[in-house]
Amino acid sequence: MLKSTLLQRLECLTCELGLTEAEVLGRAIEAGINALYEQHVAQKYMAGQISHELALQVLGPQRLARLECIMRRECEEELDPFCGHA
């Protein structure tokens, strides 16, 4: 199912996961809010508005290391062994 409408995806998830539409929608809202919050924290950290400790708590060590690598712009030139990308 490469191209599908939102309704088709919802129906697929309810059927394959054995959940109600409300349960799937609840999980989707939670996942979306978590993703938006993490993005917000990353942006605030990059702007110097929150501490390293808070960013680490929310983003975790690997995502924070990747973010710091991007901030240093070193990841474009060489492989960062911790964040694991070039």
Backbone hydrogen bonds in HBPLUS format (Angstrom, degrees):
<---DONOR---> <-ACCEPTOR-->    atom                        ^
c    i                          cat <-CA-CA->   ^        H-A-AA   ^      H-
h    n   atom  resd res      DA  || num        DHA   H-A  angle D-A-AA Bond
n    s   type  num  typ     dist DA aas  dist angle  dist       angle   num
A0009-ARG N   A0005-THR O   2.98 MM   4  6.31 157.2  2.04 152.5 158.7     1
A0010-LEU N   A0006-LEU O   2.91 MM   4  6.15 156.8  1.97 148.2 154.7     2
A0011-GLU N   A0007-LEU O   2.90 MM   4  6.13 163.2  1.92 151.3 155.4     3
A0012-CYS N   A0008-GLN O   2.90 MM   4  6.07 154.9  1.96 145.0 152.2     4
A0013-LEU N   A0009-ARG O   2.94 MM   4  6.17 162.9  1.97 150.9 154.8     5
A0014-THR N   A0010-LEU O   2.94 MM   4  6.17 163.3  1.96 153.9 158.6     6
A0015-CYS N   A0011-GLU O   3.02 MM   4  6.09 162.1  2.05 146.1 151.2     7
A0016-GLU N   A0012-CYS O   2.84 MM   4  5.93 173.6  1.84 157.2 159.2     8
A0017-LEU N   A0013-LEU O   2.87 MM   4  5.56 153.4  1.94 141.7 148.5     9
A0018-GLY N   A0014-THR O   3.00 MM   4  5.43 123.3  2.33 126.3 137.3    10
A0019-LEU N   A0014-THR O   3.17 MM   5  4.76 133.3  2.40 122.5 133.2    11
A0024-VAL N   A0020-THR O   3.04 MM   4  6.37 162.8  2.07 155.3 159.3    12
A0025-LEU N   A0021-GLU O   2.83 MM   4  6.02 167.5  1.85 155.0 159.0    13
A0026-GLY N   A0022-ALA O   2.85 MM   4  5.93 151.4  1.93 141.9 150.1    14
A0027-ARG N   A0023-GLU O   2.99 MM   4  6.23 157.7  2.04 146.4 151.8    15
A0028-ALA N   A0024-VAL O   2.87 MM   4  6.11 154.1  1.94 148.7 156.8    16
A0029-ILE N   A0025-LEU O   2.90 MM   4  6.09 159.0  1.94 149.6 154.5    17
A0030-GLU N   A0026-GLY O   3.01 MM   4  6.20 162.9  2.04 146.4 151.4    18
A0031-ALA N   A0027-ARG O   2.86 MM   4  6.05 163.2  1.89 150.1 154.8    19
A0032-GLY N   A0028-ALA O   2.89 MM   4  6.01 156.5  1.95 146.1 152.9    20
A0033-ILE N   A0029-ILE O   2.89 MM   4  6.06 161.3  1.93 152.5 157.2    21
A0034-ASN N   A0030-GLU O   2.94 MM   4  6.11 161.5  1.97 149.0 154.4    22
A0035-ALA N   A0031-ALA O   2.97 MM   4  6.14 158.5  2.01 145.1 150.9    23
A0036-LEU N   A0032-GLY O   2.96 MM   4  6.15 162.4  1.99 149.2 154.0    24
A0037-TYR N   A0033-ILE O   2.87 MM   4  6.03 155.7  1.93 149.5 156.3    25
A0038-GLU N   A0034-ASN O   2.96 MM   4  6.15 163.1  1.99 150.9 155.1    26
A0039-GLN N   A0035-ALA O   2.98 MM   4  6.17 156.0  2.04 146.1 153.0    27
A0040-HIS N   A0036-LEU O   2.91 MM   4  6.08 154.0  1.98 143.5 150.9    28
A0041-VAL N   A0037-TYR O   2.86 MM   4  6.15 159.7  1.90 152.9 158.1    29
A0042-ALA N   A0038-GLU O   2.93 MM   4  6.11 161.5  1.96 148.0 153.1    30
A0043-GLN N   A0039-GLN O   2.96 MM   4  6.20 158.1  2.01 149.0 154.5    31
A0044-LYS N   A0040-HIS O   2.95 MM   4  6.20 158.1  2.00 149.9 156.0    32
A0045-TYR N   A0041-VAL O   2.87 MM   4  6.08 154.1  1.94 151.1 158.4    33
A0046-MET N   A0042-ALA O   2.97 MM   4  6.16 161.7  2.00 148.8 153.6    34
A0047-ALA N   A0043-GLN O   3.04 MM   4  6.21 137.6  2.23 138.2 149.4    35
A0049-GLN N   A0044-LYS O   2.81 MM   5  5.09 160.0  1.85 163.7 157.4    36
A0048-GLY N   A0045-TYR O   2.95 MM   3  5.02 158.5  2.00 105.5 112.0    37
A0055-ALA N   A0051-SER O   3.12 MM   4  6.35 165.9  2.14 147.7 151.9    38
A0056-LEU N   A0052-HIS O   2.82 MM   4  5.98 155.4  1.88 150.1 157.4    39
A0057-GLN N   A0053-GLU O   2.95 MM   4  6.14 152.7  2.03 143.0 150.3    40
A0058-VAL N   A0054-LEU O   3.03 MM   4  6.28 155.9  2.09 151.0 156.5    41
A0059-LEU N   A0055-ALA O   2.76 MM   4  5.70 167.1  1.78 154.6 159.0    42
A0060-GLY N   A0056-LEU O   2.85 MM   4  4.89 144.8  1.98 124.9 134.3    43
A0064-LEU N   A0060-GLY O   3.06 MM   4  6.08 156.5  2.12 151.0 158.4    44
A0065-ALA N   A0061-PRO O   2.91 MM   4  5.97 154.4  1.98 142.1 149.3    45
A0066-ARG N   A0062-GLN O   3.00 MM   4  6.23 154.9  2.06 145.8 152.5    46
A0067-LEU N   A0063-ARG O   2.96 MM   4  6.16 156.3  2.02 143.3 149.9    47
A0068-GLU N   A0064-LEU O   2.85 MM   4  6.09 160.5  1.89 152.0 157.1    48
A0069-CYS N   A0065-ALA O   2.89 MM   4  6.06 148.0  2.00 142.3 151.5    49
A0070-ILE N   A0066-ARG O   2.93 MM   4  6.21 156.5  1.99 148.4 154.5    50
A0071-MET N   A0067-LEU O   2.85 MM   4  6.12 153.9  1.92 146.6 154.6    51
A0072-ARG N   A0068-GLU O   2.93 MM   4  6.15 145.6  2.05 141.5 149.9    52
A0073-ARG N   A0069-CYS O   2.98 MM   4  6.08 120.1  2.35 134.5 150.5    53
A0073-ARG N   A0070-ILE O   2.99 MM   3  4.79 137.7  2.18  93.9 106.8    54
A0077-GLU N   A0074-GLU O   2.94 MM   3  5.43 147.3  2.05 114.0 123.4    55
A0078-GLU N   A0074-GLU O   3.13 MM   4  6.34 160.9  2.17 166.7 172.4    56
A0080-ASP N   A0085-HIS O   3.29 MM   5  6.04 166.3  2.31 156.3 153.0    57
A0084-GLY N   A0080-ASP O   2.89 MM   4  5.62 140.2  2.05 147.9 158.1    58
